Amino acid sequence: MDMFSHIKSRPKVVASFSAILAMIKRGAISVFQLNQFDDIELVATEQLYQGDIHYDESEFTGVLDIDGLGTTDGETQVDS
């Protein structure tokens, strides 16, 4: 909750959440929750610290524009 509490626009929340999912997929962070309804914790993995994580910029091409104003592929834009 701390991570998203200061973000005021929906597109930026979506972009941040997508980035977190991509980092989980690559093994850069681990996610855990001690008890039901507790905060979800994100922890960097050894692979991240060792620089073994590789990023392919094409993964998010066309999802959101760089300014966070909506999609760039002609789909419905999200108002902030």
Sine and cosine of phi, psi and omega as CSV:
sin_phi,cos_phi,sin_psi,cos_psi,sin_omega,cos_omega
0.00,0.00,-0.57,0.82,0.01,-1.00
-0.86,0.50,-0.60,0.80,-0.06,-1.00
-0.92,0.40,-0.62,0.78,-0.09,-1.00
-0.99,-0.12,-0.16,0.99,-0.10,-1.00
-0.91,0.41,-0.46,0.89,-0.03,-1.00
-1.00,-0.07,-0.14,0.99,-0.01,-1.00
-1.00,0.10,0.82,-0.57,-0.11,-0.99
-0.99,-0.17,-0.25,0.97,-0.04,-1.00
-0.93,-0.38,0.62,-0.79,0.01,-1.00
-0.85,0.52,-0.71,0.71,0.00,-1.00
-0.87,0.50,-0.58,0.82,0.02,-1.00
-0.95,0.32,-0.57,0.82,0.08,-1.00
-0.91,0.42,-0.70,0.71,0.01,-1.00
-0.89,0.46,-0.70,0.71,0.01,-1.00
-0.89,0.45,-0.66,0.75,0.02,-1.00
-0.90,0.43,-0.70,0.72,0.01,-1.00
-0.90,0.44,-0.66,0.75,0.05,-1.00
-0.88,0.47,-0.64,0.77,0.03,-1.00
-0.90,0.43,-0.65,0.76,0.04,-1.00
-0.88,0.47,-0.71,0.70,0.02,-1.00
-0.87,0.49,-0.64,0.77,0.03,-1.00
-0.91,0.42,-0.63,0.78,0.02,-1.00
-0.92,0.38,-0.60,0.80,0.08,-1.00
-0.90,0.44,-0.72,0.69,-0.02,-1.00
-0.85,0.53,-0.63,0.77,-0.02,-1.00
-0.99,0.14,-0.16,0.99,-0.01,-1.00
0.99,0.11,0.29,0.96,-0.01,-1.00
-0.98,0.22,-0.49,0.87,0.03,-1.00
-0.69,-0.72,0.45,-0.90,0.13,-0.99
-0.94,-0.34,0.47,-0.88,-0.05,-1.00
-0.82,-0.58,0.71,-0.71,0.08,-1.00
-0.51,-0.86,0.33,-0.95,0.01,-1.00
-0.60,-0.80,0.86,-0.50,-0.09,-1.00
-0.93,0.37,-0.72,0.70,-0.03,-1.00
-0.70,-0.71,0.38,-0.92,0.05,-1.00
-0.83,0.55,0.71,-0.71,0.01,-1.00
0.96,0.26,-0.01,1.00,0.13,-0.99
-0.95,0.30,0.25,-0.97,0.09,-1.00
-0.89,0.46,0.49,-0.87,0.08,-1.00
-1.00,0.01,0.80,-0.60,-0.05,-1.00
-0.99,-0.15,0.67,-0.75,0.08,-1.00
-0.93,-0.37,0.79,-0.62,-0.04,-1.00
-0.77,-0.64,0.75,-0.66,0.05,-1.00
-0.91,0.41,0.59,-0.81,0.01,-1.00
-0.99,-0.12,0.20,-0.98,0.05,-1.00
-0.87,0.50,-0.58,0.81,0.01,-1.00
-0.86,0.51,-0.62,0.78,0.02,-1.00
-0.91,0.40,-0.73,0.69,-0.01,-1.00
-0.90,0.44,-0.54,0.84,-0.02,-1.00
-1.00,0.09,-0.12,0.99,0.00,-1.00
0.98,0.21,0.40,0.92,-0.03,-1.00
-1.00,0.02,0.18,0.98,-0.02,-1.00
-0.98,-0.19,0.78,-0.62,-0.01,-1.00
-0.90,-0.43,0.64,-0.77,-0.09,-1.00
-0.91,-0.42,0.75,-0.67,0.07,-1.00
-0.95,-0.32,0.95,-0.32,-0.08,-1.00
-0.86,0.52,-0.39,0.92,-0.05,-1.00
-0.94,0.34,-0.24,0.97,-0.05,-1.00
-0.87,0.50,-0.59,0.81,-0.06,-1.00
-0.94,-0.33,0.20,0.98,0.01,-1.00
-0.87,0.49,0.80,-0.59,0.05,-1.00
1.00,0.07,-0.03,1.00,-0.01,-1.00
-0.98,0.20,-0.86,0.51,0.06,-1.00
-0.71,-0.70,0.54,-0.84,0.07,-1.00
-0.97,0.26,0.29,-0.96,-0.12,-0.99
-0.89,0.45,-0.47,0.88,-0.01,-1.00
-1.00,0.06,-0.07,1.00,-0.01,-1.00
0.96,0.29,0.47,0.88,-0.05,-1.00
-1.00,-0.07,-0.03,1.00,0.01,-1.00
0.65,-0.76,-0.23,-0.97,-0.03,-1.00
-0.98,0.18,0.39,-0.92,0.02,-1.00
-0.94,-0.33,0.01,1.00,-0.07,-1.00
-0.97,-0.25,0.34,0.94,0.08,-1.00
1.00,0.02,-0.01,1.00,0.02,-1.00
-0.99,0.16,0.08,-1.00,-0.02,-1.00
-0.88,0.48,0.72,-0.69,0.01,-1.00
-1.00,0.07,0.48,-0.88,0.02,-1.00
-0.98,-0.19,0.79,-0.61,0.05,-1.00
-0.97,0.23,0.56,-0.83,0.02,-1.00
-1.00,0.01,0.00,0.00,0.00,0.00
